[in-house]
């Protein structure tokens, strides 16, 4: 069982985590014709906008209630109402997702009550679905904000059912924040291979996958249709990917009696096998489709090829809990050793199940110090880890959010048989790219004393 370590420091040096409101905004962008709205100052929104644009290389319709000194003290209900009215006029969204920030949460504003009063009074807002999630910056990270937003969407838009009338070929696929658009595409392909129809929530694979639209719009282009969210109540089953999606899956079960299963990881042979067995049970097939069996055999072959490079590999990873758990266990199953694990949020039961002795709740400063002290041979974190890569002379494999110094982050797939194979190749190729100069220690001999390292062989005695 891993132990969670809280460094006793008064500041953060090179932050690892992204804020909860940003995670909520990202989840809202997975809804069709959506506009995320930050209830806070313009600065809060600008910071999140920069992160999203640099990562996805796309225009992002992120808006703000633009709180000022007066509204912060007296309350921001008027700002919310005015923001909704302006968005409806300029962007005509079908969905507005509101995320709170530290500014409004510190005051303790009753946004839920104010929003109910606004919607009841403004009948012209009736054709726009509005969802609010409490996501203060000072509590949790991107993963937590995403999870709260998805839970709020389910609580607001999934209808209550008094009796069960399921569509046995339809399943809900709840996607965690650690999944890329390519990851979601791969999971949808696998579900459909068994003849099942998935309702994906939220679906950034169609809104943030990197495509050129025929026309400009001030809202998200793609995502889960609102009508499909209502249909989720008739699904036969809910497949939740990531421990953070458990709360949302529970909401759907409570409201519509839809059973669920949480897959804490879908990277690596054993977790994907469990996913496939579940799909076999839901579809009633006795044998997986040939394409799935072929992908599995290719993953096994990739594992055989890669284990020469992953066996004994000392790994340092810094990421949100869901992503950290999935990648760490996949590498551990290949013989790697997780020597450094730094995470962003303490709100996850996965932390104590990590394949290492301790997990640090910290930043990239903690990550770099621990990686150096533990002799890590490869670093796994987002683009801000490039500073540690430069100083430690250890290769960096970019995972998570944000990845802004490489293009195509949305096309990285690390789930399913195909994605797991790709991930093993990534790690093995990164290790192979390191130039290694053989020493006697590599062959079991005692290392040369440091004072004799630069003495020519002929003069050594």
Secondary structure, DSSP 4 states (H G I P E B T S, - for coil): -PEEEE---SS-SS-----HHHHHHHHHTTBTTEEEEEES-HHHHHHHHHHHHHHH-S---EEE----HHHHHH-SHHHHHHHHHHHHHHT--SEEEEEE-HHHHHHT--HHHHHHHHHHH-GGGTTSEEEEE---TTSS-HHHHHHHHHHHHHHHHSPP-SS---EEEEEEEEE-TT--HHHHHHHHHHHHHTT-EEEEES-TTTTSS----SS--SS-SS-B-HHHHHHGGGEEEEEEESGGGHHHHHHHHHHH---EEEES--SSHHHHHHHHHHHHHHHT-SS--HHHHHHHHHHHHHHHHHHHHHTT-EEEEEE-HHHHHHHHHHHHTTT-EEEEEEES-S--TTGGGSSSSEEEES-HHHHHHHHHHTT-SEEEE-GGGHHHHHHHT--EEE-SS---SSS-GGG---SHHHHHHHHHHHHHHHHHTS-----GGGGTPPPPPGGGTTS-GGG--
